[in-house]
């Protein structure tokens, strides 16, 4: 199985989370909560993909 897309998504999800933390003062108040929820959802899905990849590592 090709894990290239999964690795790219994981890197981008964690990058979005880091950007949200570093620039939280510069993000407008209206967008802050929604973007934070989206970033958390992406990071949780990235963790799920990491665990899923480790569990299926030997089966391919």
C-alpha positions in Angstrom: 0.0 0.0 0.0 1.2 3.5 -0.9 1.3 5.6 2.3 2.4 8.9 0.5 -1.0 10.5 0.7 -1.4 9.5 4.4 2.0 11.0 5.3 1.2 14.2 3.5 -2.1 14.5 5.3 -0.5 13.9 8.7 2.2 16.5 8.1 -0.4 19.1 6.9 -2.8 18.3 9.8 0.0 18.9 12.4 1.2 21.9 10.6 -2.3 23.4 10.6 -2.4 22.8 14.4 0.9 24.4 14.9 0.0 27.5 12.8 -3.3 27.8 14.8 -1.3 27.8 18.1 1.4 30.2 16.9 -0.9 32.8 15.3 -4.0 32.5 17.5 -3.8 36.3 18.2 -3.8 37.2 14.6 -6.8 35.1 13.6 -10.1 37.0 13.6 -12.4 36.1 16.5 -15.2 35.0 14.2 -13.0 32.4 12.5 -11.0 31.2 15.5 -13.4 28.7 17.0 -14.4 27.1 13.7 -10.8 26.8 12.5 -9.7 25.3 15.8 -12.5 22.7 15.7 -11.5 21.8 12.1 -7.8 21.6 13.1 -8.6 19.3 16.1 -10.7 17.1 13.8 -7.9 16.8 11.3 -5.3 16.0 14.0 -7.6 13.3 15.5 -8.0 11.8 12.1 -4.3 11.9 11.6 -3.7 10.0 14.9 -6.3 7.5 13.7 -4.4 7.0 10.4 -1.1 6.6 12.3 -2.6 3.9 14.5 -4.4 2.2 11.6 -1.1 2.2 9.6 0.8 0.6 12.5 -1.9 -2.1 13.0 -1.9 -3.0 9.3 1.8 -2.8 8.8 2.5 -6.5 8.7 -0.6 -7.5 6.7 0.5 -6.0 3.4 
